[in-house]
């Protein structure tokens, strides 16, 4: 679907999901806010066994909700 770059650096014909990353969510919803919500829900990380930490999963779920109608 990507067809070329226009003058301002934006890729012409690109889908929104091609241009947005989890970094945008992280800059919009601060990590300390996410951590407070995780603690309030009682879902802090209990151990380090290779699983993704709770804050990463929160950002992942927010991204899934934002792009629920997009193909993956």
OpenMM code with the backbone's topology and positions (N, CA, C; nanometers):
from openmm import Vec3, app, unit

residues = "UNK UNK UNK UNK UNK UNK UNK UNK UNK UNK UNK UNK UNK UNK UNK UNK UNK UNK UNK UNK UNK UNK UNK UNK UNK UNK UNK UNK UNK UNK UNK UNK UNK UNK UNK UNK UNK UNK UNK UNK UNK UNK UNK UNK UNK UNK UNK UNK UNK UNK UNK UNK UNK UNK UNK UNK UNK UNK UNK UNK UNK UNK UNK UNK UNK UNK UNK UNK UNK UNK UNK UNK".split()
positions = [
    Vec3(0.0805, -0.1195, 0.0000),
    Vec3(0.0000, 0.0000, 0.0000),
    Vec3(0.0855, 0.1269, 0.0000),
    Vec3(0.2093, 0.1190, 0.0431),
    Vec3(0.2978, 0.2350, 0.0434),
    Vec3(0.3442, 0.2608, -0.0999),
    Vec3(0.3281, 0.3867, -0.1443),
    Vec3(0.3575, 0.4128, -0.2848),
    Vec3(0.4672, 0.5144, -0.3088),
    Vec3(0.5072, 0.5921, -0.2107),
    Vec3(0.6126, 0.6901, -0.2342),
    Vec3(0.6157, 0.7960, -0.1263),
    Vec3(0.7248, 0.8681, -0.1193),
    Vec3(0.7420, 0.9718, -0.0185),
    Vec3(0.7109, 1.1072, -0.0811),
    Vec3(0.6314, 1.1864, -0.0115),
    Vec3(0.6023, 1.3225, -0.0570),
    Vec3(0.7013, 1.4182, 0.0093),
    Vec3(0.6947, 1.5460, -0.0243),
    Vec3(0.7944, 1.6439, 0.0184),
    Vec3(0.8161, 1.6548, 0.1685),
    Vec3(0.7117, 1.6427, 0.2492),
    Vec3(0.7272, 1.6632, 0.3936),
    Vec3(0.7702, 1.5373, 0.4688),
    Vec3(0.8101, 1.4323, 0.3982),
    Vec3(0.8587, 1.3117, 0.4628),
    Vec3(0.7523, 1.2088, 0.4928),
    Vec3(0.6271, 1.2413, 0.4682),
    Vec3(0.5181, 1.1479, 0.4912),
    Vec3(0.5075, 1.0552, 0.3712),
    Vec3(0.4853, 0.9300, 0.3971),
    Vec3(0.4746, 0.8321, 0.2892),
    Vec3(0.3347, 0.8385, 0.2298),
    Vec3(0.3268, 0.8667, 0.1010),
    Vec3(0.1978, 0.8749, 0.0331),
    Vec3(0.1380, 0.7352, 0.0214),
    Vec3(0.0115, 0.7228, 0.0532),
    Vec3(-0.0572, 0.5953, 0.0414),
    Vec3(-0.0358, 0.5031, 0.1594),
    Vec3(0.0354, 0.5473, 0.2627),
    Vec3(0.0614, 0.4633, 0.3799),
    Vec3(-0.0618, 0.4576, 0.4690),
    Vec3(-0.0776, 0.3436, 0.5332),
    Vec3(-0.1856, 0.3294, 0.6310),
    Vec3(-0.1407, 0.3914, 0.7628),
    Vec3(-0.2358, 0.4347, 0.8435),
    Vec3(-0.2040, 0.4943, 0.9726),
    Vec3(-0.1238, 0.3974, 1.0580),
    Vec3(-0.1571, 0.2701, 1.0524),
    Vec3(-0.0859, 0.1713, 1.1327),
    Vec3(0.0597, 0.1559, 1.0901),
    Vec3(0.0944, 0.1958, 0.9698),
    Vec3(0.2330, 0.1914, 0.9252),
    Vec3(0.3143, 0.3069, 0.9830),
    Vec3(0.2482, 0.4120, 1.0238),
    Vec3(0.3165, 0.5338, 1.0677),
    Vec3(0.3190, 0.5533, 1.2184),
    Vec3(0.2306, 0.4857, 1.2920),
    Vec3(0.2182, 0.5055, 1.4360),
    Vec3(0.2838, 0.3888, 1.5087),
    Vec3(0.3587, 0.4190, 1.6125),
    Vec3(0.4237, 0.3145, 1.6908),
    Vec3(0.3787, 0.3240, 1.8360),
    Vec3(0.4212, 0.2281, 1.9148),
    Vec3(0.3883, 0.2323, 2.0575),
    Vec3(0.4512, 0.3529, 2.1255),
    Vec3(0.5546, 0.4086, 2.0650),
    Vec3(0.6170, 0.5278, 2.1210),
    Vec3(0.5222, 0.6461, 2.1271),
    Vec3(0.4311, 0.6544, 2.0319),
    Vec3(0.3317, 0.7618, 2.0331),
    Vec3(0.2400, 0.7455, 2.1538),
    Vec3(0.1967, 0.6236, 2.1812),
    Vec3(0.1142, 0.5992, 2.2990),
    Vec3(0.1911, 0.6298, 2.4269),
    Vec3(0.3163, 0.5881, 2.4306),
    Vec3(0.3977, 0.6105, 2.5500),
    Vec3(0.4184, 0.7593, 2.5765),
    Vec3(0.4254, 0.8390, 2.4713),
    Vec3(0.4415, 0.9831, 2.4923),
    Vec3(0.3083, 1.0504, 2.5266),
    Vec3(0.1971, 0.9871, 2.4902),
    Vec3(0.0652, 1.0433, 2.5197),
    Vec3(0.0148, 1.0027, 2.6574),
    Vec3(0.0506, 0.8826, 2.6997),
    Vec3(0.0100, 0.8311, 2.8310),
    Vec3(0.1383, 0.8008, 2.9076),
    Vec3(0.1741, 0.8861, 3.0017),
    Vec3(0.3019, 0.8707, 3.0722),
    Vec3(0.3127, 0.7372, 3.1470),
    Vec3(0.4327, 0.6865, 3.1548),
    Vec3(0.4582, 0.5577, 3.2206),
    Vec3(0.4133, 0.5587, 3.3660),
    Vec3(0.4333, 0.6713, 3.4379),
    Vec3(0.3935, 0.6742, 3.5792),
    Vec3(0.2425, 0.6589, 3.5958),
    Vec3(0.1648, 0.7108, 3.5019),
    Vec3(0.0189, 0.6938, 3.5062),
    Vec3(-0.0174, 0.5473, 3.4840),
    Vec3(0.0477, 0.4853, 3.3874),
    Vec3(0.0242, 0.3435, 3.3603),
    Vec3(0.0604, 0.2602, 3.4829),
    Vec3(0.1752, 0.2903, 3.5455),
    Vec3(0.2173, 0.2166, 3.6642),
    Vec3(0.1187, 0.2331, 3.7796),
    Vec3(0.0639, 0.3531, 3.7973),
    Vec3(-0.0360, 0.3762, 3.9030),
    Vec3(-0.1608, 0.2916, 3.8800),
    Vec3(-0.2040, 0.2829, 3.7564),
    Vec3(-0.3228, 0.2034, 3.7234),
    Vec3(-0.2957, 0.0545, 3.7467),
    Vec3(-0.1771, 0.0106, 3.7114),
    Vec3(-0.1409, -0.1303, 3.7320),
    Vec3(-0.1409, -0.1641, 3.8804),
    Vec3(-0.0842, -0.0753, 3.9622),
    Vec3(-0.0823, -0.0970, 4.1069),
    Vec3(-0.2249, -0.0962, 4.1622),
    Vec3(-0.3082, -0.0022, 4.1165),
    Vec3(-0.4476, 0.0054, 4.1626),
    Vec3(-0.5257, -0.1206, 4.1261),
    Vec3(-0.4899, -0.1814, 4.0130),
    Vec3(-0.5575, -0.3051, 3.9706),
    Vec3(-0.4979, -0.4285, 4.0379),
    Vec3(-0.3875, -0.4102, 4.1098),
    Vec3(-0.3241, -0.5219, 4.1781),
    Vec3(-0.2553, -0.6190, 4.0849),
    Vec3(-0.2011, -0.5702, 3.9765),
    Vec3(-0.1387, -0.6571, 3.8758),
    Vec3(0.0089, -0.6260, 3.8532),
    Vec3(0.0826, -0.5924, 3.9582),
    Vec3(0.2244, -0.5644, 3.9433),
    Vec3(0.2984, -0.6907, 3.8987),
    Vec3(0.4152, -0.6689, 3.8420),
    Vec3(0.4989, -0.7828, 3.8016),
    Vec3(0.5466, -0.8546, 3.9276),
    Vec3(0.5275, -0.9849, 3.9297),
    Vec3(0.5659, -1.0629, 4.0474),
    Vec3(0.7035, -1.1267, 4.0322),
    Vec3(0.7434, -1.1549, 3.9096),
    Vec3(0.8733, -1.2182, 3.8880),
    Vec3(0.9232, -1.1860, 3.7469),
    Vec3(1.0473, -1.2151, 3.7255),
    Vec3(1.1066, -1.1924, 3.5942),
    Vec3(1.1324, -1.3277, 3.5284),
    Vec3(1.0370, -1.3745, 3.4500),
    Vec3(1.0512, -1.5062, 3.3872),
    Vec3(1.0401, -1.4984, 3.2355),
    Vec3(1.0760, -1.3838, 3.1795),
    Vec3(1.0732, -1.3713, 3.0347),
    Vec3(0.9427, -1.3195, 2.9789),
    Vec3(0.8412, -1.3069, 3.0630),
    Vec3(0.7139, -1.2519, 3.0161),
    Vec3(0.7252, -1.1007, 3.0041),
    Vec3(0.6407, -1.0435, 2.9205),
    Vec3(0.6418, -0.8976, 2.9059),
    Vec3(0.5910, -0.8330, 3.0342),
    Vec3(0.6523, -0.7222, 3.0753),
    Vec3(0.6075, -0.6536, 3.1966),
    Vec3(0.4690, -0.5912, 3.1774),
    Vec3(0.3978, -0.5706, 3.2866),
    Vec3(0.2610, -0.5178, 3.2777),
    Vec3(0.2477, -0.3872, 3.2005),
    Vec3(0.3436, -0.2940, 3.2155),
    Vec3(0.3292, -0.1654, 3.1461),
    Vec3(0.3366, -0.1836, 2.9945),
    Vec3(0.4163, -0.2781, 2.9474),
    Vec3(0.4239, -0.3041, 2.8035),
    Vec3(0.2914, -0.3606, 2.7539),
    Vec3(0.2321, -0.4481, 2.8316),
    Vec3(0.1038, -0.5068, 2.7926),
    Vec3(-0.0076, -0.4020, 2.7905),
    Vec3(-0.0020, -0.3048, 2.8805),
    Vec3(-0.1021, -0.1978, 2.8805),
    Vec3(-0.0934, -0.1180, 2.7506),
    Vec3(0.0281, -0.0800, 2.7111),
    Vec3(0.0444, -0.0071, 2.5853),
    Vec3(0.0019, -0.0925, 2.4661),
    Vec3(0.0321, -0.2206, 2.4702),
    Vec3(-0.0065, -0.3114, 2.3621),
    Vec3(-0.1586, -0.3199, 2.3499),
    Vec3(-0.2276, -0.3319, 2.4619),
    Vec3(-0.3742, -0.3397, 2.4598),
    Vec3(-0.4349, -0.2081, 2.4116),
    Vec3(-0.3765, -0.0950, 2.4510),
    Vec3(-0.4265, 0.0339, 2.4015),
    Vec3(-0.4109, 0.0415, 2.2496),
    Vec3(-0.2986, -0.0050, 2.1981),
    Vec3(-0.2764, -0.0042, 2.0534),
    Vec3(-0.3756, -0.0953, 1.9829),
    Vec3(-0.4009, -0.2111, 2.0405),
    Vec3(-0.4982, -0.3022, 1.9800),
    Vec3(-0.6372, -0.2389, 1.9765),
    Vec3(-0.6728, -0.1663, 2.0818),
    Vec3(-0.8038, -0.1012, 2.0860),
    Vec3(-0.8127, 0.0116, 1.9831),
    Vec3(-0.7042, 0.0864, 1.9657),
    Vec3(-0.7052, 0.1959, 1.8692),
    Vec3(-0.7172, 0.1471, 1.7258),
    Vec3(-0.6603, 0.0315, 1.6973),
    Vec3(-0.6580, -0.0205, 1.5617),
    Vec3(-0.7383, -0.1496, 1.5495),
    Vec3(-0.8477, -0.1587, 1.6223),
    Vec3(-0.9302, -0.2810, 1.6252),
    Vec3(-0.9869, -0.3166, 1.4884),
    Vec3(-1.0095, -0.2170, 1.4057),
    Vec3(-1.0715, -0.2456, 1.2750),
    Vec3(-0.9684, -0.2672, 1.1647),
    Vec3(-0.8402, -0.2534, 1.1979),
    Vec3(-0.7343, -0.2697, 1.0981),
    Vec3(-0.6939, -0.4154, 1.0845),
    Vec3(-0.6493, -0.4526, 0.9672),
    Vec3(-0.5934, -0.5857, 0.9450),
    Vec3(-0.4532, -0.5907, 1.0050),
    Vec3(-0.4103, -0.7090, 1.0386),
    Vec3(-0.2751, -0.7229, 1.0903),
    Vec3(-0.1993, -0.8342, 1.0259),
] * unit.nanometer
topology = app.Topology()
chain = topology.addChain("A")
for resn in residues:
    res = topology.addResidue(resn, chain)
    for name in ("N", "CA", "C"):
        topology.addAtom(name, app.Element.getBySymbol(name[0]), res)
